[in-house]
Amino acid sequence: MVSEQPNVSATGHYSVSATARALGIDRKTLYRHTALRHIRQHRHKYTNRPFYVGSDIVRFWGAQY
């Protein structure tokens, strides 16, 4: 986990890889935190691909520090 707050837009949509990179963790670790409901995952309406909202990323990071 990175010690600095991730530089993400509060309203931006970020893929699983981009979210993991911003937080400095592995994708599997991100999936584990998602399963434990520490961070909320959304799905695109048409493609059904998972994404994370920037405000949720910052909130998750703040809860860890």
SEMIDREN-66167 format. One record per residue (C-alpha): x, y, z. Coordinates in steps of 0.05 Angstrom, whole numbers, padded with zeros to 5 digits, always signed. Example, Ala and Ser with C-alpha at 12.3 -4.5 7.8 and 13.67 -1.06 7.14 Angstrom:
# SEMIDREN-66167
+00246-00090+00156+00273-00021+00143
# end
This chain:
# SEMIDREN-66167
+00000+00000+00000+00027+00068-00018+00039+00118+00038+00016+00178-00004-00057+00190-00022-00071+00163-00092-00075+00217-00145-00144+00200-00174-00204+00241-00195-00262+00234-00146-00312+00222-00202-00265+00181-00247-00276+00108-00264-00215+00064-00257-00204-00008-00280-00181-00062-00233-00109-00056-00257-00108+00020-00251-00138+00017-00181-00088-00034-00158-00031+00007-00187-00056+00071-00154-00060+00036-00086+00006-00001-00095-00024-00070-00085-00034-00132-00127-00099-00145-00165-00113-00207-00123-00106-00166-00059-00155-00115-00088-00204-00172-00103-00197-00197-00032-00213-00128-00003-00272-00124-00051-00299-00191-00027-00293-00168+00045-00331-00105+00025-00274-00058+00044-00280-00024-00024-00340-00022-00070-00335-00049-00141-00383-00025-00195-00399-00055-00263-00406-00020-00330-00478-00022-00354-00464-00049-00424-00397-00086-00419-00406-00113-00348-00333-00098-00335-00314-00081-00263-00290-00012-00244-00277+00030-00182-00296+00102-00170-00241+00150-00149-00276+00172-00085-00281+00099-00062-00207+00089-00076-00188+00149-00033-00237+00128+00022-00207+00058+00023-00136+00086+00025-00156+00131+00083-00185+00074+00123-00119+00036+00116-00078+00094+00143
# end
